[in-house]
Amino acid sequence: MTAETGELRRPLTVVPPGERGATRIADRVVAKIASQAAREAIGEVPDEAAPAHATVVVHHDVARVHVHLELGYPTDIGARCARVRRHVVERVRALVGMEVSEVAVQVERLHLTPAHGAAQGRTR
């Protein structure tokens, strides 16, 4: 019995895990998280570059991610793609609790970025 209300309190019942139900996170939600993680990982991109986006397929709480991005050139493409893969795996695991079996990174376009102090225009 509680002092404030005079009501009897029932003891909490424990429901077995198999009877509690499940939470399903939509593929598009995981794709948005993966897209944001890719944008965080690649850092600065040229103004004319499209933002990174991802597509995801989830099967039994395991995600397969495909990231499409554009980068400035010259750059270390391999290192930037590896950074994207690592960061996408970390963020999806931390925010959604899913394992990521694959992160395929596709560089759609490279944008030439002029060196500091270089003249704009045609070069011969």
LINLINZI-V465584 format. One record per residue. N is the residue number from 0. PHI is phi as a letter, one per 20 degrees, with the letter a starting at -180 (none if undefined). NEAR is the number of other ideal C-beta (glycine too) atoms within 12 Angstrom. Layout:
n->N phi->PHI near->NEAR
n->N phi->PHI near->NEAR
This chain:
n->0 phi->none near->9
n->1 phi->e near->9
n->2 phi->f near->7
n->3 phi->f near->7
n->4 phi->d near->8
n->5 phi->m near->8
n->6 phi->e near->9
n->7 phi->e near->8
n->8 phi->e near->11
n->9 phi->e near->8
n->10 phi->f near->6
n->11 phi->f near->6
n->12 phi->e near->8
n->13 phi->e near->8
n->14 phi->e near->9
n->15 phi->g near->8
n->16 phi->g near->8
n->17 phi->f near->7
n->18 phi->d near->9
n->19 phi->f near->10
n->20 phi->n near->9
n->21 phi->b near->10
n->22 phi->d near->11
n->23 phi->d near->15
n->24 phi->d near->20
n->25 phi->f near->16
n->26 phi->g near->25
n->27 phi->f near->17
n->28 phi->f near->21
n->29 phi->f near->36
n->30 phi->f near->30
n->31 phi->f near->26
n->32 phi->f near->35
n->33 phi->f near->45
n->34 phi->f near->31
n->35 phi->f near->24
n->36 phi->f near->37
n->37 phi->f near->44
n->38 phi->f near->28
n->39 phi->f near->23
n->40 phi->f near->31
n->41 phi->f near->37
n->42 phi->m near->20
n->43 phi->f near->16
n->44 phi->c near->28
n->45 phi->g near->21
n->46 phi->g near->11
n->47 phi->e near->14
n->48 phi->f near->26
n->49 phi->f near->20
n->50 phi->f near->21
n->51 phi->f near->36
n->52 phi->c near->27
n->53 phi->c near->39
n->54 phi->c near->24
n->55 phi->c near->34
n->56 phi->c near->22
n->57 phi->d near->28
n->58 phi->c near->16
n->59 phi->l near->12
n->60 phi->m near->20
n->61 phi->c near->21
n->62 phi->d near->38
n->63 phi->d near->27
n->64 phi->d near->40
n->65 phi->c near->28
n->66 phi->d near->44
n->67 phi->d near->28
n->68 phi->b near->40
n->69 phi->c near->31
n->70 phi->c near->36
n->71 phi->f near->25
n->72 phi->c near->19
n->73 phi->e near->13
n->74 phi->a near->24
n->75 phi->e near->15
n->76 phi->f near->21
n->77 phi->f near->13
n->78 phi->f near->16
n->79 phi->f near->29
n->80 phi->f near->26
n->81 phi->f near->17
n->82 phi->f near->27
n->83 phi->f near->38
n->84 phi->g near->31
n->85 phi->f near->23
n->86 phi->f near->33
n->87 phi->f near->44
n->88 phi->f near->31
n->89 phi->f near->23
n->90 phi->f near->31
n->91 phi->f near->39
n->92 phi->f near->24
n->93 phi->f near->15
n->94 phi->e near->21
n->95 phi->d near->30
n->96 phi->n near->18
n->97 phi->d near->33
n->98 phi->e near->21
n->99 phi->d near->35
n->100 phi->e near->21
n->101 phi->b near->23
n->102 phi->c near->35
n->103 phi->e near->24
n->104 phi->d near->34
n->105 phi->d near->22
n->106 phi->e near->27
n->107 phi->f near->18
n->108 phi->b near->19
n->109 phi->d near->19
n->110 phi->d near->21
n->111 phi->f near->18
n->112 phi->d near->20
n->113 phi->f near->15
n->114 phi->f near->12
n->115 phi->g near->6
n->116 phi->n near->6
n->117 phi->f near->10
n->118 phi->f near->10
n->119 phi->e near->10
n->120 phi->o near->7
n->121 phi->f near->5
n->122 phi->c near->9
n->123 phi->d near->4
